[in-house]
Amino acid sequence: MSLDVKFTLILTVLDNIDAIQIEFSDDALVILNGVLALLMFSIALDIRLADFKELVRQPKPAIVGLFSEYIYLPIITLVLIYLFVDVPSIALGMILLSVCPGGSVSNYATYLAKANTALSVMLTAVTTLGAAVITPLAFSYWQGWLPEALQRQLSLQINFWDMATTVFFLVLVPVSIGVFLNEARPKWADKLRKPFKILSAIIFIAFVIIAIYGNLSQIGQYVKLIFGMTALHNGLALLGGFVIASIFGLSAPNRRTITLETGLQNSGLGMTLVFTFFPEYGGMAIVLAWWGIWHLITGFGLAYFWGKVRVSAGAES
């Protein structure tokens, strides 16, 4: 088979990627949202108000981390879209992923990497609490920068307030309750932390598997085609986080932390937003689902490697 024929077949498959319709009934979607809220609650059990006081005391590492996550990552995402992507739903999935808050697993990966776990928790807290406003607002803004050819193919109407309200109840409410419980009843929080994380993660993964099971064979085709893009996207996220932290003269532990925070995103929140607002765009779900798997491989692989390398705390310049 010639290269031209293979390329044509790939384009044909990608053009049909939105044939994957991932839909929930209203009742199932309510349950899914509740499960994600429980997952956010479990994340909050690791967050203390002292984390925010540290942000005020030493703001530079956190500011650099936020810049890497919310400015660098969306920009490099757009660059990749302009260079390589001609399927609107894949582009939208990449944009949504780039504006999701940091992933909850980043805290554990940071610990394994012998990095600054306190900074990781702080960044997760700030991005998670701010997600109710930042995620829908940033998504609306950055998708407006998509190539004109992709914009013309979209019939996308984003209601900022609907998305903000959804993220508010999915993220801000359960996180606020978790932080309050951690401050007011730390012993209770210690007892609830591990079982809540395990239970909510298992249930959420089960929902995602059920959602994609009916299109499993098709999804396998599409994952093969976006594998390289996901690897490149995630690789540039990790590399960019490290380079940016280095440019700003951060210590080695903080460089490691910002690298992992930039490359590990909360794809679970992104998936839930796709199920809720964009069920007709199957490509978005494929991007979020595969990133959710891939970033665990790269994030924990890098954390394991760094964990074997002695690091000097040093001082910020």
C-alpha positions as CSV (number, residue, x, y, z in Angstrom):
1,M,0.0,0.0,0.0
2,S,1.4,3.4,-1.0
3,L,2.1,6.2,1.5
4,D,-0.5,8.4,-0.2
5,V,-3.2,5.7,0.2
6,K,-2.3,5.1,3.9
7,F,-2.4,8.9,4.5
8,T,-5.8,9.1,2.9
9,L,-7.1,6.2,5.0
10,I,-5.8,7.9,8.2
11,L,-7.6,11.2,7.2
12,T,-10.8,9.3,6.5
13,V,-10.7,7.6,9.9
14,L,-10.0,10.9,11.7
15,D,-12.9,12.6,9.8
16,N,-15.2,9.9,11.3
17,I,-13.9,10.2,14.8
18,D,-17.0,12.1,16.0
19,A,-19.1,9.0,15.0
20,I,-18.2,7.9,18.6
21,Q,-21.1,9.3,20.6
22,I,-20.4,9.1,24.3
23,E,-23.6,9.8,26.0
24,F,-25.1,9.2,29.5
25,S,-28.7,9.3,30.6
26,D,-29.6,12.1,32.9
27,D,-29.5,9.9,35.9
28,A,-26.1,8.4,35.0
29,L,-24.7,11.8,34.4
30,V,-25.8,12.9,37.9
31,I,-24.1,9.9,39.4
32,L,-20.9,10.6,37.4
33,N,-20.9,14.2,38.6
34,G,-21.3,13.0,42.2
35,V,-18.4,10.6,41.8
36,L,-16.2,13.3,40.5
37,A,-17.2,15.6,43.4
38,L,-16.2,12.8,45.8
39,L,-12.8,12.6,44.0
40,M,-12.4,16.4,44.4
41,F,-13.3,16.1,48.1
42,S,-10.7,13.4,48.5
43,I,-8.1,15.7,46.9
44,A,-9.1,18.5,49.3
45,L,-8.3,16.3,52.3
46,D,-4.6,16.9,51.5
47,I,-5.0,20.7,51.4
48,R,-4.4,23.0,54.4
49,L,-4.9,26.7,54.7
50,A,-1.2,26.9,55.5
51,D,-0.5,26.0,51.9
52,F,-1.9,29.3,50.9
53,K,0.0,31.2,53.5
54,E,3.2,29.7,52.0
55,L,2.1,31.1,48.7
56,V,2.1,34.6,50.1
57,R,5.4,34.1,51.9
58,Q,7.3,32.6,48.9
59,P,5.2,33.5,45.8
60,K,7.9,33.1,43.1
61,P,7.8,29.2,42.6
62,A,4.0,29.2,42.6
63,I,3.8,32.1,40.1
64,V,6.2,30.3,37.8
65,G,4.2,27.1,38.1
66,L,0.9,28.9,37.3
67,F,2.5,30.6,34.3
68,S,3.8,27.2,33.1
69,E,0.3,25.6,33.5
70,Y,-2.0,28.4,32.3
71,I,0.1,30.3,29.8
72,Y,2.8,28.1,28.4
73,L,0.7,24.9,28.1
74,P,-2.2,26.5,26.2
75,I,0.2,28.3,23.9
76,I,2.2,25.2,23.0
77,T,-1.1,23.4,22.5
78,L,-2.2,25.9,19.9
79,V,1.2,25.7,18.2
80,L,0.8,21.9,17.9
81,I,-2.8,22.3,16.6
82,Y,-1.7,24.8,13.9
83,L,1.1,22.5,12.8
84,F,-0.5,19.1,12.9
85,V,-4.2,19.0,13.7
86,D,-7.0,19.3,11.2
87,V,-9.8,17.6,13.1
88,P,-11.9,20.2,15.1
89,S,-12.9,17.8,18.0
90,I,-9.3,16.7,18.6
91,A,-8.2,20.4,18.7
92,L,-11.0,21.1,21.2
93,G,-10.0,18.2,23.3
94,M,-6.4,19.4,23.4
95,I,-7.5,23.0,24.4
96,L,-9.8,21.7,27.1
97,L,-7.0,19.5,28.5
98,S,-4.6,22.4,28.6
99,V,-6.9,24.5,30.8
100,C,-7.9,21.9,33.3
101,P,-6.3,22.2,36.8
102,G,-3.3,20.1,37.8
103,G,-4.0,16.4,38.3
104,S,-4.4,14.9,41.8
105,V,-1.8,12.3,41.1
106,S,0.9,15.0,40.7
107,N,1.2,15.3,44.5
108,Y,2.2,11.6,44.8
109,A,4.4,11.8,41.7
110,T,6.2,14.8,43.2
111,Y,6.8,12.9,46.5
112,L,8.3,10.0,44.6
113,A,10.5,12.4,42.6
114,K,12.0,13.8,45.8
115,A,10.7,17.2,44.8
116,N,8.8,20.0,46.6
117,T,5.6,18.2,47.7
118,A,4.4,21.3,49.6
119,L,4.6,23.4,46.3
120,S,2.8,20.6,44.4
121,V,0.0,20.6,46.9
122,M,-0.2,24.4,46.9
123,L,-0.4,24.5,43.0
124,T,-3.0,21.8,43.0
125,A,-5.0,23.7,45.6
126,V,-4.9,27.0,43.7
127,T,-5.6,25.6,40.3
128,T,-8.4,23.3,41.6
129,L,-10.1,26.1,43.6
130,G,-9.8,28.5,40.7
131,A,-11.1,25.9,38.2
132,A,-14.7,27.1,38.6
133,V,-13.8,30.3,36.8
134,I,-10.5,29.7,35.1
135,T,-11.3,26.5,33.2
136,P,-14.5,27.7,31.4
137,L,-13.1,31.2,30.9
138,A,-9.8,30.0,29.6
139,F,-11.4,27.3,27.3
140,S,-13.7,30.0,25.8
141,Y,-10.7,32.3,25.2
142,W,-8.2,29.8,23.8
143,Q,-10.6,28.0,21.5
144,G,-11.2,31.3,19.9
145,W,-7.6,31.2,18.7
146,L,-8.1,28.0,16.8
147,P,-7.3,28.1,13.0
148,E,-10.1,29.6,11.0
149,A,-10.5,26.4,9.0
150,L,-11.3,24.5,12.2
151,Q,-13.6,27.3,13.5
152,R,-15.7,27.0,10.3
153,Q,-16.3,23.3,10.9
154,L,-17.5,23.8,14.5
155,S,-21.1,24.3,15.6
156,L,-19.9,25.1,19.1
157,Q,-21.9,27.3,21.4
158,I,-20.3,27.6,24.8
159,N,-22.4,28.9,27.7
160,F,-19.7,30.2,30.1
161,W,-22.2,30.4,33.0
162,D,-23.4,26.8,32.5
163,M,-19.9,25.4,32.5
164,A,-18.8,27.7,35.4
165,T,-21.8,26.5,37.4
166,T,-21.1,22.9,36.7
167,V,-17.4,23.2,37.7
168,F,-18.4,25.2,40.8
169,F,-20.5,22.3,42.1
170,L,-18.1,19.6,40.9
171,V,-15.0,21.2,42.2
172,L,-15.3,24.3,44.4
173,V,-18.0,23.1,46.7
174,P,-16.5,19.6,47.5
175,V,-13.0,21.1,47.7
176,S,-14.1,23.8,50.2
177,I,-15.8,21.1,52.3
178,G,-12.7,19.0,52.3
179,V,-10.4,21.8,53.2
180,F,-12.8,22.8,56.1
181,L,-12.9,19.3,57.4
182,N,-9.1,19.0,57.2
183,E,-8.7,22.2,59.3
184,A,-11.6,21.6,61.7
185,R,-11.3,17.8,62.1
186,P,-7.9,16.7,61.0
187,K,-8.3,13.2,62.6
188,W,-11.4,12.6,60.6
189,A,-9.7,13.8,57.4
190,D,-6.8,11.4,58.1
191,K,-9.3,8.5,58.4
192,L,-11.3,9.4,55.3
193,R,-8.4,10.4,52.9
194,K,-7.2,7.0,51.7
195,P,-10.6,5.2,51.4
196,F,-12.3,8.1,49.7
197,K,-9.4,8.4,47.1
198,I,-9.5,4.7,46.3
199,L,-13.3,4.4,46.2
200,S,-14.0,7.5,44.1
201,A,-11.1,6.7,41.7
202,I,-12.4,3.1,41.1
203,I,-16.0,4.2,40.5
204,F,-14.9,7.0,38.2
205,I,-12.7,4.7,36.1
206,A,-15.6,2.2,36.0
207,F,-17.9,4.9,34.6
208,V,-15.4,5.9,31.9
209,I,-14.9,2.2,30.9
210,I,-18.7,1.8,30.6
211,A,-19.0,5.0,28.6
212,I,-16.5,3.9,26.0
213,Y,-17.1,0.1,26.0
214,G,-19.7,0.3,23.2
215,N,-17.2,1.9,20.8
216,L,-14.1,0.0,22.0
217,S,-13.0,-1.3,18.6
218,Q,-13.3,2.2,17.0
219,I,-11.6,3.9,19.9
220,G,-8.7,1.5,19.5
221,Q,-8.2,2.7,15.9
222,Y,-8.3,6.4,17.0
223,V,-5.9,5.9,19.9
224,K,-3.3,4.5,17.5
225,L,-3.7,7.6,15.3
226,I,-3.4,10.2,18.2
227,F,-0.7,8.3,20.1
228,G,2.1,10.3,18.6
229,M,0.4,13.6,19.1
230,T,-0.4,12.8,22.7
231,A,3.2,11.8,23.4
232,L,4.5,15.0,21.7
233,H,2.0,17.2,23.6
234,N,2.7,15.7,27.0
235,G,6.4,15.6,26.3
236,L,6.5,19.3,25.5
237,A,4.4,20.0,28.6
238,L,6.9,18.3,30.8
239,L,9.9,19.7,29.0
240,G,8.4,23.2,29.0
241,G,7.7,23.1,32.7
242,F,11.3,22.1,33.4
243,V,12.8,24.8,31.1
244,I,10.6,27.6,32.4
245,A,11.5,26.7,36.0
246,S,15.1,26.6,35.1
247,I,15.0,30.0,33.3
248,F,13.5,31.6,36.4
249,G,16.3,30.1,38.5
250,L,14.3,27.8,40.7
251,S,15.9,25.2,42.8
252,A,16.1,21.6,41.6
253,P,13.2,20.3,43.8
254,N,11.0,23.1,42.5
255,R,12.0,22.5,38.9
256,R,10.9,18.9,39.3
257,T,7.6,19.9,40.9
258,I,6.7,22.4,38.2
259,T,7.6,19.9,35.5
260,L,5.2,17.3,36.9
261,E,2.5,19.9,37.6
262,T,2.6,21.1,34.0
263,G,2.5,17.6,32.5
264,L,-0.1,16.0,34.8
265,Q,-3.5,17.5,34.2
266,N,-6.9,16.6,35.7
267,S,-8.2,14.7,32.7
268,G,-11.0,13.3,34.9
269,L,-12.6,16.8,35.1
270,G,-12.1,17.3,31.4
271,M,-13.8,14.0,30.6
272,T,-16.8,14.9,32.8
273,L,-17.1,18.2,31.0
274,V,-17.0,16.5,27.6
275,F,-19.8,14.1,28.7
276,T,-21.8,17.0,30.0
277,F,-21.4,19.6,27.3
278,F,-19.8,18.0,24.2
279,P,-21.1,14.5,23.8
280,E,-21.3,15.0,20.0
281,Y,-17.5,15.5,19.8
282,G,-16.1,12.0,20.2
283,G,-12.6,13.3,19.4
284,M,-12.5,15.3,22.6
285,A,-13.2,12.3,24.7
286,I,-10.5,10.3,23.0
287,V,-7.9,13.0,23.6
288,L,-8.9,13.3,27.3
289,A,-9.1,9.6,27.9
290,W,-5.8,8.7,26.3
291,W,-4.0,11.6,28.0
292,G,-5.3,10.3,31.3
293,I,-3.5,7.0,30.7
294,W,-0.4,8.4,29.0
295,H,0.4,11.1,31.6
296,L,0.4,8.4,34.3
297,I,3.1,6.5,32.4
298,T,5.3,9.5,31.7
299,G,4.7,11.3,35.0
300,F,5.4,8.3,37.2
301,G,8.2,7.1,35.0
302,L,9.9,10.5,35.3
303,A,9.2,10.5,39.1
304,Y,10.7,7.1,39.5
305,F,13.9,8.1,37.6
306,W,14.2,11.4,39.6
307,G,13.6,9.5,42.8
308,K,16.8,7.5,42.1
309,V,18.8,10.7,41.6
310,R,20.2,12.7,44.5
311,V,19.0,16.3,44.4
312,S,20.3,19.3,46.2
313,A,17.7,21.7,47.6
314,G,19.8,24.7,46.7
315,A,18.3,28.2,46.8
316,E,16.2,30.3,44.5
317,S,18.1,32.9,42.6
